[in-house]
Amino acid sequence: MEHRPFVIGVVPVHNRVQVTLRFLQFWQQQTYPRRHLVVVDDGSNDGTAAKVARHAPAVTVLRADGHAWWAGATNLGVRWALREGATHVLTINDDSRPAPDLIERLVAAALQHPRAIIGSRIMSETGDLIWACGTEATMHGNRIWRLRGHRSVWHGGGGLETVDTVCGNGTLIPADIYRCIGLYDRQHFPHYHADSDFALRARKAGFEVLICLDACLWNGPETGLPKRASDVLWSLRSPLHLPTLMRLLHRYAPRWKIPWILFRQIMPPFCRRCCL
């Protein structure tokens, strides 16, 4: 067993202790034996750290200051995992429901493609609808990303497919990729888009980005945009956070497309909230 990859899962959490405890049950059901879990508690005030330690003493709990957001909290967990000798890091959300063989299938794919980020087939919260089988970077019209297979029915099949990016939920990353390109860009993408930026940087450095269709998890409920119109543009909890979008487009979009993409991204949802 010792020659098998050592997988450390990294789960950033904040103030949803019951959701986190439910995820621990799914983690315990994983069939892959050589694994460990790190829960990064980003400033929760609902007793998350203490309750995780009590219910799952084998799990490592790290604490952030409440301002780490996704990228900072994940970086904290990844640094710990690399120090502890992880060969692979699994980034995953605590509101997801992974299939019991998720890690087993991701590792099998990683052994075939040792220089690849391997993402999962992510299904909608219930039923057989696909949430995403990876992402394409379109940078066209009113889209920055296109979720592959979004809202289509899963008809089965398997194998590996090449994609532009993957989200940070259910993604297996070799430790060597972090050592080569660094961690998630917390400064420019503190919450949204840090995962996609990481995958694009990895591709630029010569690594593959793949989706393992055999590795499945069910997504948690989508949070959507904030209710207040001002928060759509200025809250880090919004995928349309204006400073983050500007950094993303300047890094990856053709310069002449940036104003049009930005306008088409922001105006429809912003106007809908202004009219509420």
Secondary structure, 3 states (H helix, E strand, C coil): CCCCCCEEEEEEECCCHHHHHHHHHHHHCCCCCCEEEEEEEECCCCCHHHHHHHHCCCCEEEEECCCCHHHHHHHHHHHHHHHCCCCEEEECCCCCEECCCHHHHHHHHHHHCCCEEEEEEEECCCCCEEEECCEEEEEECCEEEEECCCCCECCCCCCEEECCECCCCCEEEEHHHHHHHCCCCCCCCCCCCHHHHHHHHHHHCCCEEEEEEEEEEECCCCCCCCCCHHHHHHCCCCCCCHHHHHHHHHHHCCHHHHHHHHHHHHHHHHHHHHCC
